[in-house]
Amino acid sequence: MRVIPIPLRFSNAYLVIDQHAILVDAGFPGDADAIMRAIARAGLTPSDITLLVHTHGHIDHVGATAVLQQRLGVPTMIHQADAPNLMSGTNGVIKPRNLEARLVAAMLVKPFDAVTPDIMLTDETSLQAYGVDGRIIFTPGHTKGSLSLLLANGEAIVGDVMMGGWFGGTILPHYPNYHYFVDDWDDVNRSIARLLAVAPSRWYVGHGGPLAYAHVARAFAQPRTR
């Protein structure tokens, strides 16, 4: 199993390659070409991709979904709680936690091409049907429908449950940090605690990263509430 990061303009997407391959997240509007190039560089063709799964429903993770759905011809998956964002082409309510976050929010509050997802998750699920040895768990807090992928190689893709560093991961990208936006502090701290209990060796995040387990455990030893 391999996890291949796809650094994009405002976020990271990921390829998970096992018996088959899945794409995790779809970047900002206009990122489809970069993702298709990354698929080709990995030695894959569109027919090798079996699923596009979204860690949550913000524009920098679902913005190119409509184009990618056409080019890849794969089912799209998202948690039911974040599906309205994808279906309406909006971010929903976002809650910035500091001044830097408010500045970022001004860039993110934009419409994008709406998509009706093929699969709206209401239960945690295995990825075996898509040729990947792993499972999806629910990790709300950043959004109500945030989810994470736990992979059989001991690694995890956690979306925006947390981020690496500051300024979108451009400064100290391997330092674990709370994301700019927190929908519910209790939920995000519970989600981080749940992931820590699983103890992934490497944490792939939506911005910056990857993060090491020991660094995450140390950074979140004392949960914050604002």
Number of C-alpha atoms within 10 A of each C-alpha: 14 12 19 16 18 21 17 18 13 17 23 24 28 25 21 22 20 17 12 19 25 22 23 27 31 31 29 22 18 14 23 21 13 15 23 17 12 19 21 12 10 12 8 16 13 15 12 16 22 20 22 26 27 29 32 33 27 27 28 24 26 33 29 24 30 20 18 21 18 9 14 17 15 20 14 23 21 26 24 18 17 22 22 19 23 26 15 15 21 21 22 16 11 18 16 17 15 11 10 12 17 16 12 15 16 9 9 17 15 13 14 23 17 18 21 17 22 12 14 15 18 12 11 13 14 15 17 13 11 16 17 20 19 21 16 21 19 21 28 26 25 27 26 20 21 26 28 27 24 22 20 14 14 13 21 26 25 26 29 30 29 29 27 28 21 20 15 19 22 13 12 15 20 22 19 27 19 22 23 24 22 25 17 16 17 15 18 27 23 15 24 20 17 14 22 16 10 12 18 21 14 18 27 28 29 32 26 27 23 20 23 18 18 13 13 22 17 10 14 16 10 9 15 11 10 10
